[in-house]
Amino acid sequence: GNFDMEGIIEASMIRDKEKVNKAKQDQQIVKWKQEIYRDIIKESKNLYDKYLNGDSPNSITNKKAYSATRITSSDESIIVAKGSAGAEKINYQFAVSQMAEPAKVTIKLNSSDPIVQQFPPNASGASSLNIGGVNIPISEQDTTSTIVSKINSLCADNDIRASYSEMTGELIISRKQTGSSSEIDLKVIGNDSLAGQIASDNGITFTTDASGTKSAVVYGKNLEADVTDDQGRVTHISKEQNSFKIDNIDYNVNSKGSAKLVSVTDTEEATKNMKAFVDDYNALMDKVYGLVTTKKSKDYPPLTDEQKEDMTTEEIEKWEKKAKEGILRNDDELRAFVEDIQSMFFGDADTIIALRKLGISEHENYNKKGQISFNADTFSKALIDDSDKVYKALAGYSSNYDDKGMFEKLKKIVFEYSGSSASKFAKK
């Protein structure tokens, strides 16, 4: 009769509890893995957005990243310029006589009174403005603020916006686009006094049709400048915009006036940016390869709820840090990510030699797999020697993968692994 029923039940309950704990621990590890993956996706995307996206200011896939010159301006309030790889040196005197302006109409108005009190309509009583083919009726209640919002909502699709300046007491109607091809077709219907004010404020002449409607077209202006080179030759340029590109150089004109632009050899910015990229890239490689190679600690399984109850927050954090170590050891996708990139950069003898001439070589430490050792002096000298060649080797674009520059290839690999919801890491 010494059949230990209680003992059997207890043992079975302990076994059940262990099963539950084991399942919870497995679940915790899966969750941790996903968190680490999300973190790697985020860091890969950051690297991509900062350095591999052509529009980023730090982009290494853009021609500007390989410029071996800096262009100085004697007056930056008038003009500044920035060269790209392959840009010739310049020595220009810029004399800007006219900025590019949008087509624009101003109307002197008092802001508080209804418009029809200031400009009574013709006998018919109804008046309207027609801007670019869009009719804007002027009601008896309309003041400057209501007419501004009317114009902005009705003309939203055709690049026209209105605003009111309290300072000058003017209603301003303008296109966003600058240049002589920017135009506003303006009609004033049923209000000759308003048309008269517009004509005198803007120096325009209306034509009047049989029904009395007054029409005029207002044009924008081009940027006009005379450019004198160091031989004294003068070239006149006329541009639709105040920012433009000529011979691989981006110019930004800020105001009328004269200024001198001179190129000086300077690779500091390009070299500093490349070094920053290499540091960030190496940190990502280090992190990913570290996850693949770190051994798992047998002594730190995920904590059970009961264990947590007897521990401080700090103790739990320390334990979990240990428990997370090595949970992605030999993970296939993470390993493939590092190996794909490493073999792209350093998998081929010719490429290794070509990259070394640009200051980029494989890290000599075997544990730093995929990482780059960067020689700033070599990179800088290569830029001065032939910046266009450096650009083509590292960032030249081709639709054919084998002909792409190294960073265009890197861009493709990083995108495949982390760029979208269909990427290899996202499927984890």
N, C-alpha and C positions, 0 to 999 in steps of 0.2 A: 503493500500500500504506500511506499514512499515514492510515488509518481509525482515529479515536480512540475505540475502544470504551470504554475506561475513563472518558473524559470524558463520554460519553453516559450511561453507567450512573450516574455521579456526579450529573449534572444531573437525571436522573430521580429519584434518591434525594432530592435537595434538594427537588424539586417535591413528592414524596410527604410529606416531612417538613413542608413548608410547609402542605400540606393538613391534616395531622394537627394541627399547631399552630393553624391557623385554626379547625378544628373544636373544639379544646380551648378556644380563646379565646371562641368563640361560646357554648359550654356554660357557661363561667365567667360570662359576662354574664347569661345566663338565671338562673343560680344567685344572682348578686348581686341581680337584680331581685326574685326571690322572697324573699330575705332582707329587702330594703327593704320589700316588701309586708307581710311578717310583722311587721316592726317597726311599720308604720303601723297594722296591725290591733290590735296590742298597745296602742299609745298611744290609739287610738280607744276601745278597750274600757275602758282605765283612766279616760278622761274620762267615759264612759258610767256605769261602776260608781260613780265618786266623786260625780258631780254630777247625773246624769239618772235614776239608780235612786232611786225614792221612799223606800226604806228606809235609804239611806246618811245618816250624820250631816251630810254636806255637801250633801245633795240640794238642787237648786234647782227640783225639780218637786213638792216637799212644801210644804204650807201654812206649816209652821214657818219656812221660809226667808224669809218675808215679814213676820215679826212686827216691829211698830214699838215694842213695849214689852218691858221686862225685868221679871220679877216678883221682888222681893226678899223674903227670908224672915228673920224675926228669929231663927229657930233652925232651921238646915238639918238638924240631927240629928232633928228632928221632921217637918218637911214642906218640900218644894220644889215649885215649879210653873213651867211654861213655856207661854207663849201662842203661838198661831198667828195668821196673818193674820186680821184681822177680829175678834180677841178684844177685848171691852170691858175698860176698866181696872177693876181690883178693889182693894178695901181690906177684907180679911177677917181676923177673928180665928178661928183654928181651934183647937178644944179636942177632942183625940182621946182618947176614953175607952177604946177597944178597937181593937186591930189586927185585920185579917182573918187568920184562922188556918185551916189545913186540919183536917179530921177527924183525930184523933190518939189513939192508945192507947199508954200506957207501962206497962212491966212491970219491977219491980225484980228483977234477976237477978244472981247471981254468975257471972262470965264463964267460969271454968274448969271448974266441975263440970257433969256432965250435968244437963239440966233435970229429968229424972224423979227424980233424987236430991233436988232441992230441992222439987219438987212431985210427990209420988208419985201415980200415976194411981189411979182408983177400982178396985174389985175386979176389973173386967173386964181390967185390965192395959194396954189399948190406949187412947192418948189422942191427940187432934188439935185443932188450931185450924182454924176455917173462916172465911176472910176474904173478904168480898164474893162468897160462893158458891164459893170455891176451897178445897179441903181440903188442909191441911198436916199430915201425920202427924208425931207426935213420936216418934222412935225412942229406944231405950235409950241410944244413943251421942250423941244430939244435944246439943250445947252451944250457947251463944248464937251463936257464929260460923257453925255449920252451919245453924242455924235461920234466921239472917239471909239466908244465900245461898239457902236453900230458898224462903223467902217471896219474895225478889227475882226468882228465876227463874220460880216458878209464877205469881206475880201481875204479871209484867212487862207484860201487856197491859191490866190494868185500873187503871192509874194509882196503884198502891200501892207504896210502898217501905219497907223496914225498915233500921234501922241500930242500932248499939249504942254507947252513950256510956260509955267507961271512967270519965270524970269523975263522972257521976251514978250509974253502975251500972244504967242503964236500957236495956231493949230498947225501941226506938221504932218504932211502925208508923204510917205516916201516908199520906194522899193528897197528891198534888202540888197539886191544886186547892184554893184557899181558899174561904171563905164558908159561909153557913148551908146551902147546898144540897150542900155537900161532905159525904159520909157514909161511914161504914164499918159494914157489917153484920158483926157478930162473933158467932161461936158457939164455945163451948168444949165439947168432947165427951169424956166419960170422965175428966175431971180437975177435981173440985170444989175442990181446994186451989189450983190455978192460977187458977180462976175467982174464988175469994175474994180472991186477991192483986190481980187486975185490977180487981175491984169497988172495993176500998179505995184502990188507987193512983189511980183515975180518977174516983171518986165516981159510979159507975154502978150501976144495979140491973138484974140479969139476970132474965129470966123463964125458968122451967124447964118443959120439955114432959114428956109422959108417959115418954119414954125417958131422961129425966134430962139432956138437952142444954140448956145454958144459952145464951140469946140476948140480945143487946142491940144497939141502933143508936147509934153515936156520931156527933155532928154537928160540923162546923166552925163558925167564928164569922165574922160580918160585921165589917167596919170600922164603927165607930160614932163620929160626931163631931158636935159642935155648931158651926155656923158663924154668927158674928155680923158683920153688915155695918156700914158707917160710920153708918147710921141707928139702930143698936141692935137691928135685927130679927134674930131667931135662927131659923135653919133647921137641922133635924136631918137628917143624911145617914147612910145605911146602905148600904155597898157590899160586894160579894162579894170585891173585890180591893183591895190597898193602892195600886195604881196605877189611876187612872181619869180620864176626860175629861168635863168639864162646860163648856159654852159656849166651845168652841174652846181650852180650857186643859187641859193635861195636869198632873195632880197626882200626886206620889209621896210617900206617907206612910212614914216610916222608924221612928217609935216613938210611944208614947203621950206626951201632954203638950200644952202650948199654944204656939202661935206665930202671929205676925202676917204676913200676906202683902199686899204693896202693889206695885201696878204703877208703874213709872216709864217715861217715854218714853225709848227707847234703840234706835237703829237700827244701832249700831256692829257688832254681830255679823252682822246680815243684810248690811250693806254690805261688810264685810270678806270674807264668804263669796262674795258676788257678784263682787268684785274678783278673788279667787283663781280663780274659775271663768273669768272673762274672760281672765286671764293664761294659764291652761292651755289654754283654747280657742284663743287667738291663737297660742300656740306650735305647736299642732297644725296650724292653718291655714297658718302660716308655713312649716312643714316640708313640708307636702304641696304647697303652691303653689311653693315653692322647687324641689322635684323636677321639677315640670312646666315651669318656666321656665329652669332652669340650662342653659347651652349645653354641648354635649359637647366635650371636649377631644380633638382629632385626634391629639395627640402622645403620648397615654398609653394604648395598647392594653393588655389584660391581659398579664402577663408569661408567657413560656414557662418551662418547667422549667429549661432551660439558663441563661436570663437570671437566674433566681433564685439559681442556684448561685454566681454571682459577686457577689451583693449581700448586705448585712447585713439583719437583720430589720427594723431601723428604716427602711432605704432601701426595702425591699419595702412596708412599711406606708404610707410617704409616697406611693410610686408608685400603690399600689392605691387610696388615698384619691382621688387625681386621676383614676384610671381609672374610678372609680364615678360621678364627676360627670357629670350630664346623661344617664345611661343611661335615665332615664324621662322625658326631655324630651317634652312634648306627649302624655304617656300619657292615653288616653281616659278611663279610669275615675277616675284621680286628679283630672283636670281637672273631670270631671262632679261629683265629690264636692264640690269647692270651689264650683263654680257653682250646684249644687242648694241648698247651704246659703246662699250669698250671695243668691240670688234669693228664698229663703224669708224671710230677714230683711229684705232691702233692695230687693226687686223691685217694690214697690208703694208709691205715693206716700202713701196713707193710713197704711200700716203704718210707713213711715219717720217720719212726723209723730208717730204715737202712741208709737213707741219712743223718739224723741228726748225726749219729755216724761218718760220714765222713766230718762233718763240713758244711753240706749243708741243710738249712732249708728254709721254706717259710717266706717271709717278713711279719713281724707282722702288718705292715700298710696296711689296707684294700684297700687303693687307689693305692697301688703298686702291682696290680694284676699280678701274674706270676713271680714276681721278687724273686731273691734268696738272702738270708742273709748268708754270708760266714764267717765261723770261721776258720781262718788260723791255729791257734794252734791245733784245733781238727783234721783238715785235715793233718797237718804235723805229728802229733802223729800216726794217722791211717796209714800213709805211712811207718813210721819207724816200726810199729807193723807188718804190712803185706802188702807190696806194691802191690803184685800180686792180693790180694783180692780187694783192692781199684780199681785197673785197671779193673778187671772183672766186678765189680758192676757199674762202670761209663762208661767204654768204651769197654767192652767185645763184640766181634762180634758173632752174630748168624743169620742164615737165617730165623729163627723163631722170629717174632717181639717181642713176650712176653719175650724171653730169651736174648734180646739185652741189652747191658749196657745203662744207661740213656742218655748218649750223642750220642749214635748210634741212639736211638729213636728220639732225638732232631734233629739230622742230617736229618732223614727221613721226619720229619714234616716240617722243614725249606725248604727242597728241594721241597716238595709237594706244598708249598705256593709260593715259589719264585725262584726255581732252573732252570726252563726252560721256553720256550715260551708257553708250555702247562700248566704252573702252575696256581694256583687259582688266584693269584694277577695279573698275566700277562693278564688274560682274561678280566680284567676291562676296 
